[in-house]
Amino acid sequence: MSIQEAMPSQKPRVTIYMDDQTLEKLKLWADEERRTVSNLVKIFIEDAIAAKEGKQNKSA
């Protein structure tokens, strides 16, 4: 057994709810990029935060 399998992640978790059609689209997108849906959504969130912070910095 590797260390990864023995130790669960200590990172915070978020739960979201969506319709089946949205989930299927995310699965297809994630498969195209060879990612998990969770990783794809994490990237979306990070990009949205970066864009929001960029807009705030420009207006300051």
C-alpha positions as CSV (number, residue, x, y, z in Angstrom):
1,M,0.0,0.0,0.0
2,S,1.4,3.4,-1.0
3,I,1.4,6.5,1.3
4,Q,-1.2,8.1,-1.0
5,E,-3.7,5.3,-0.4
6,A,-3.2,5.3,3.4
7,M,-3.6,9.0,4.0
8,P,-6.8,10.8,3.0
9,S,-6.5,14.4,1.8
10,Q,-6.7,17.1,4.5
11,K,-7.8,19.7,1.9
12,P,-11.2,21.3,2.5
13,R,-14.1,19.8,0.4
14,V,-17.1,21.5,-1.3
15,T,-20.3,19.7,-2.4
16,I,-22.3,21.0,-5.4
17,Y,-25.5,19.8,-6.9
18,M,-26.3,19.9,-10.6
19,D,-28.6,18.4,-13.2
20,D,-27.6,15.2,-15.0
21,Q,-27.1,17.0,-18.3
22,T,-24.6,19.4,-16.9
23,L,-22.7,16.6,-15.2
24,E,-22.5,14.6,-18.5
25,K,-21.1,17.7,-20.3
26,L,-18.5,18.1,-17.6
27,K,-17.6,14.4,-17.8
28,L,-17.0,14.7,-21.6
29,W,-15.0,17.9,-21.2
30,A,-12.9,16.3,-18.4
31,D,-12.3,13.2,-20.5
32,E,-11.1,15.3,-23.4
33,E,-8.5,16.9,-21.1
34,R,-7.6,13.7,-19.3
35,R,-8.8,15.1,-16.0
36,T,-11.3,14.2,-13.4
37,V,-14.5,16.2,-13.1
38,S,-13.3,17.4,-9.7
39,N,-10.0,18.6,-11.1
40,L,-11.7,20.3,-14.0
41,V,-14.1,22.2,-11.8
42,K,-11.2,23.2,-9.5
43,I,-9.5,24.8,-12.4
44,F,-12.6,26.6,-13.4
45,I,-12.9,28.0,-9.9
46,E,-9.2,29.0,-9.8
47,D,-9.5,30.8,-13.2
48,A,-12.7,32.6,-12.1
49,I,-11.0,33.8,-8.9
50,A,-7.9,35.0,-10.8
51,A,-10.2,36.9,-13.3
52,K,-12.1,38.5,-10.4
53,E,-8.9,39.5,-8.7
54,G,-7.5,40.9,-11.9
55,K,-10.6,43.1,-12.4
56,Q,-10.5,44.3,-8.8
57,N,-6.8,45.2,-9.2
58,K,-7.5,47.2,-12.4
59,S,-10.2,49.3,-10.8
60,A,-8.1,50.1,-7.7
